[in-house]
Amino acid sequence: MIRKLSLLDRSRVREGHTAPEALRNTVDLARTAEELGYHRFWVAEHHSVPGVAGSAPTVLAAAVAAATRRIRVGTGGVMLPNHQPLVVAEQFGVLESLFPGRIDMGLGRSVGFTNGIRRALGRDTGDADRFEEQLAELLGWLDGSQQAHPQVHARPAEGLRIPAYVLATGEGAGIAARAGLPLVVGDLRTRGRVTEVIDTYRKDFRASAWGAEPYVVVSGTVAVAATAEEARRILVPEAWSVAYSRTRGSFPPLRPAEEVEALSMTPKERELYEGALAGHVHGTEEQVAAELAEVAALTGADELLVTTSTHDRTALLDSYRRLARIAGL
């Protein structure tokens, strides 16, 4: 079993509820995560997605940190190609100054997923290819070594020690290894691929001022309930949202599981839905404990970042409580 457990909440909007409510639910969940003993709590960045309210992760991270006392708080992640590295450094400098010793800087290389969003952000798909360059600049703003803009300083970030993490999408693992930074990799449905990415990262890792040795965080959906059937139903709303998005081009709010199960789906929708349900870690406490032990043995991961979303908040909170109990938090 991976003993260090953390949560990532994407502030998913639920059918019948509002986006502001989703954001407040994220803050409430962070309080619960702290009470249960989770190591860190991260929030995400999505733009123009009807089913996701979390568009400004550093702002939301500030609210989460203000509502908690001990748990580490961060981003999973800030999509660096969407922003100027100086601004990102300044934002995290403010966070770390307000909540010293508790802030994590998780960074990804994705850009907006439609042409319209990318135009609105002033970016295009090629900006993702500059991630390694942007990452080096960002770290340079923090340690004062950047030379691209002489006489410019990131206040109050310069000189602060803010841990950085790289989300592994595409070339992310190699970039993390070359920079000597921790790696966040998922998802657990494709464990063979995840293991290959981790092996390559460890092999290519170069010690740096930011990290003396590799550190691996594996991420994925985990659902725990009294029965395997109940655990599977936790997965149903998100699985339907995935199937819907791939057939209609828009990622919708989460529908209740019973509504999804009553839907009449086309063969293509059914195929995508069943595929989105498959492979996640779910079941009773005993079943999940056994499966996570296998994940730990396979990956040698230092930490597990759980990313579960569902419509039923009561079931979700119960799942996180059961998972904390499994891990002995």
WOSULTA-V975331 format. One record per residue. NEAR is the number of other ideal C-beta (glycine too) atoms within 8 Angstrom. D_LAST is the distance of its C-alpha to the last C-alpha in Angstrom with 1 decimal. Layout:
BEGIN
[[NEAR;D_LAST] [NEAR;D_LAST]]
END
This chain:
BEGIN
[[8;11.9] [13;11.1] [6;7.9] [8;8.5] [14;8.4] [15;10.8] [15;13.2] [13;17.0] [14;19.0] [11;22.7] [15;23.9] [13;25.5] [14;28.4] [12;28.8] [11;32.2] [3;33.5] [8;31.4] [6;32.1] [8;30.8] [7;30.3] [9;28.2] [15;26.1] [13;25.6] [8;24.7] [10;22.2] [15;20.5] [12;20.3] [8;19.0] [13;16.2] [16;15.2] [10;14.9] [10;12.7] [12;10.4] [13;10.4] [6;9.8] [10;6.7] [6;5.3] [14;7.0] [8;9.1] [11;12.5] [18;14.6] [17;17.9] [16;21.1] [14;24.1] [13;27.9] [9;30.3] [10;33.9] [8;36.2] [7;33.8] [8;34.4] [10;31.0] [13;29.0] [11;29.1] [16;27.3] [7;30.3] [7;29.8] [12;26.3] [12;27.0] [7;28.2] [14;25.2] [15;22.8] [11;24.7] [10;24.2] [14;20.4] [13;20.3] [8;22.6] [8;20.5] [12;17.3] [4;17.0] [5;14.3] [13;12.8] [10;15.0] [16;17.6] [14;20.0] [15;22.1] [14;21.9] [16;24.7] [14;27.8] [12;30.6] [15;32.6] [13;35.9] [12;36.1] [9;36.2] [5;38.0] [12;35.9] [11;37.2] [8;36.0] [15;32.5] [14;32.5] [12;33.7] [9;31.2] [14;28.2] [16;30.1] [11;30.2] [15;26.5] [12;25.6] [8;28.3] [9;27.0] [10;23.2] [6;23.5] [4;20.8] [9;18.7] [15;20.7] [12;20.6] [14;23.8] [14;23.3] [16;26.8] [14;28.5] [14;32.1] [8;32.9] [13;35.7] [12;36.5] [5;36.9] [7;40.3] [5;43.5] [8;43.7] [11;40.3] [12;41.1] [7;44.5] [9;42.9] [10;40.6] [4;43.5] [9;42.0] [6;42.8] [6;41.2] [6;42.6] [10;40.5] [11;37.4] [5;39.4] [9;39.4] [13;35.6] [10;35.7] [7;38.5] [11;36.7] [15;33.5] [9;35.6] [12;37.3] [14;34.1] [12;32.8] [12;36.3] [14;36.1] [15;33.0] [8;34.4] [9;38.0] [6;39.4] [8;40.5] [6;44.3] [5;45.0] [7;45.6] [4;47.1] [4;47.0] [6;44.1] [7;40.8] [12;37.4] [7;36.9] [9;34.5] [15;32.6] [13;34.7] [6;33.3] [10;29.7] [3;26.9] [13;25.1] [9;23.0] [13;24.5] [17;23.2] [16;25.6] [13;25.1] [12;26.9] [7;29.6] [5;32.9] [8;33.6] [14;30.3] [14;29.0] [10;32.2] [13;32.2] [14;28.7] [16;29.9] [9;33.1] [14;31.6] [12;29.0] [11;26.1] [13;22.7] [18;23.0] [14;21.2] [14;22.6] [11;22.5] [9;22.8] [15;21.5] [8;24.6] [8;26.7] [10;24.8] [6;28.1] [7;28.9] [14;25.4] [10;25.7] [8;29.2] [12;28.2] [16;25.5] [8;28.1] [11;30.7] [17;28.4] [10;27.6] [7;31.2] [9;32.6] [10;30.2] [8;32.1] [7;30.5] [8;31.1] [4;30.6] [9;27.6] [10;25.9] [4;26.9] [6;25.3] [10;24.0] [9;20.5] [15;19.6] [15;17.4] [16;18.0] [14;18.0] [14;18.7] [14;18.5] [15;16.0] [15;16.7] [14;15.3] [16;17.4] [4;19.0] [7;21.7] [10;22.3] [6;25.1] [10;23.0] [16;20.5] [11;23.6] [12;25.0] [16;22.1] [14;23.5] [13;27.1] [16;27.7] [14;26.6] [13;28.6] [13;31.6] [14;31.4] [12;31.4] [14;34.4] [12;36.2] [11;35.8] [7;37.3] [10;40.3] [6;40.9] [4;39.7] [7;37.5] [10;33.8] [11;33.7] [11;31.4] [15;29.2] [12;31.1] [10;29.7] [13;29.1] [6;32.0] [9;34.4] [13;33.5] [8;33.9] [5;37.3] [7;38.6] [2;41.6] [8;40.7] [6;43.1] [6;42.8] [7;41.4] [11;38.9] [9;37.8] [8;37.5] [12;35.4] [14;33.2] [9;32.5] [8;31.9] [11;29.3] [10;27.5] [7;27.6] [5;25.1] [12;21.9] [12;18.8] [15;18.8] [12;19.1] [11;17.5] [9;14.0] [7;16.0] [10;18.0] [17;15.3] [10;13.4] [8;16.9] [10;17.8] [14;14.9] [9;15.7] [8;19.2] [15;18.3] [11;16.6] [7;19.7] [8;22.1] [12;21.0] [8;19.3] [12;17.3] [8;15.2] [13;13.1] [15;12.9] [15;14.3] [14;14.4] [12;17.7] [12;18.3] [11;21.1] [15;22.8] [10;25.2] [11;23.4] [9;20.9] [6;19.9] [12;19.2] [12;17.2] [10;14.9] [10;14.6] [15;13.8] [16;11.0] [9;9.5] [12;10.2] [13;8.8] [12;5.2] [9;6.2] [12;7.9] [10;5.5] [5;3.8] [8;0.0]]
END
